[in-house]
Amino acid sequence: MPGYEFFGEAERKEVNEVLETGILMRYGFDGPRKGKWKAKELEEAICKTFGSKYAQLVSSGTAALTTAMSALGIGYGDEVIMPSFTFVASFEAVLSVGAVPVMVDIDESLTLDPAAVRNAITPKTKCIMPVHMCGSMADLEALQQICKEHKLILLEDACQSIGGTYKGRYLGTIGDAGTFSFDFVKTITCAEGGVVMSNREDVFIASDGYSDHGHDHKGVDRGADLHPFIGYNFRISELHAAVGLAQIKKLDQFLAIQKKNHQALKDMLSQIPGVSFRKIHDEAGDSCTFLSWFLPTEEATRAVVSKLKEQGILAGNFYWYDNNWHYIRKWDHLKTSATLNPLHPELKTAVMHHATKDFSASDAIMSCCVSTAIGLMWTPEQLKTKGEQLAGVIREVLSMQPATV
Ligand SMILES: *Cc1c(COP(=O)(O)O)cnc(C)c1O
């Protein structure tokens, strides 16, 4: 699943090239850097690999979302519709630009339910932000249609689905903008890093300046740059970009292994009556970082999770329903608006509204869902053992459950 599993010689070589020049910053120092421009090179590789017209590297996936939202003009008074199941970074970024995160239900695809999105649209809605969770895609066709009808921005949080596609196009390159994260546990890593991708030149120019204090990058040197608008510092370093440059060259290899292991595990679990799988809107485009499966009831799912724990084989199996970071049920800090600095009262009220909002449709899905992370380093024997152990526990639990259908 994560690229760090394959950290090695190639990454060290790229990093060492930067260490040899000592120019760790991505901008300026044209002479001493001796032709080494790792961040620029990685941006070009991202454009080429994923078919995006523009790419702006930044310091994290969260910074990429914040940068993209700013570049798209999302801010005070705007509502951003996003799913109840995502990593906390998605709403952190919305809050960071002063906009209102509006969480809505997901469906069996573990991504935004288009019907729930429609129901949440108000005159203040500015953007729909699908999150392509656990390696696979939201229903982009339906969401694009809604965006078109209501003149909304489509921003893809593709941080977790690098290399996934939808109808032949890479996730993250289909909306007005899209983001990847290159943090340490993502499909490819820079240690820390992220990227904003867009086919819109205006979004790119804004992202480029915003992530570097508003520099227009048109001066003869940094001091001579102009600042047409206020930005921040979300720059990536050359060291981080160097790691990513080695990793992106391995992406095809990572994806091939994931797909193979995912299929093998799915074949084993699909033989068990009562096990069903996440809906995938375009099977061919699943990046296969996880195999997400459902049991018929919350009770059975909890029983499987506790048995896996008892047997010491829970690692790599994620029961998001109880997880502090990925599902709204445990986001008490959001529901109580526990920010360090005061929010605008209107924004605070809108944020706290999530405490009493009905997410029973999401609960029904998430309480029965487990995602199994697909390892890159599994040997065929390990894969077989993992699958057999998992299948054994599921069969045992289901055989003890009263019939539910
Ligand atoms: C990892 C992740 C992010 C944020 O990425 P960081 O690089 O860790 O800041 C945003 N959204 C989702 C869905 C993620 O999984």
The ligand as an SDF file (V2000), in Angstrom:
LIG
                    3D

 15 15  0  0  0  0  0  0  0  0999 V2000
   -3.6290   11.9480    3.7990 C   0  0  0  0  0  0  0  0  0  0  0  0
   -4.8510   12.6720    3.4180 C   0  0  0  0  0  0  0  0  0  0  0  0
   -4.8990   14.0690    3.3560 C   0  0  0  0  0  0  0  0  0  0  0  0
   -3.8240   14.9730    3.8520 C   0  0  0  0  0  0  0  0  0  0  0  0
   -2.5660   14.6830    3.4980 O   0  0  0  0  0  0  0  0  0  0  0  0
   -1.2930   15.1020    4.3910 P   0  0  0  0  0  0  0  0  0  0  0  0
   -0.2140   15.0610    3.3730 O   0  0  0  0  0  0  0  0  0  0  0  0
   -1.1330   14.0570    5.4440 O   0  0  0  0  0  0  0  0  0  0  0  0
   -1.5260   16.4510    4.9190 O   0  0  0  0  0  0  0  0  0  0  0  0
   -6.0680   14.6660    2.8900 C   0  0  0  0  0  0  0  0  0  0  0  0
   -7.1340   13.9440    2.5380 N   0  0  0  0  0  0  0  0  0  0  0  0
   -7.1370   12.6030    2.6250 C   0  0  0  0  0  0  0  0  0  0  0  0
   -8.3600   11.8600    2.1990 C   0  0  0  0  0  0  0  0  0  0  0  0
   -6.0050   11.9230    3.0820 C   0  0  0  0  0  0  0  0  0  0  0  0
   -6.0480   10.6040    3.1980 O   0  0  0  0  0  0  0  0  0  0  0  0
  1  2  1  0
  2  3  1  0
  2 14  2  0
  3  4  1  0
  3 10  2  0
  4  5  1  0
  5  6  1  0
  6  7  2  0
  6  8  1  0
  6  9  1  0
 10 11  1  0
 11 12  2  0
 12 13  1  0
 12 14  1  0
 14 15  1  0
M  END
$$$$
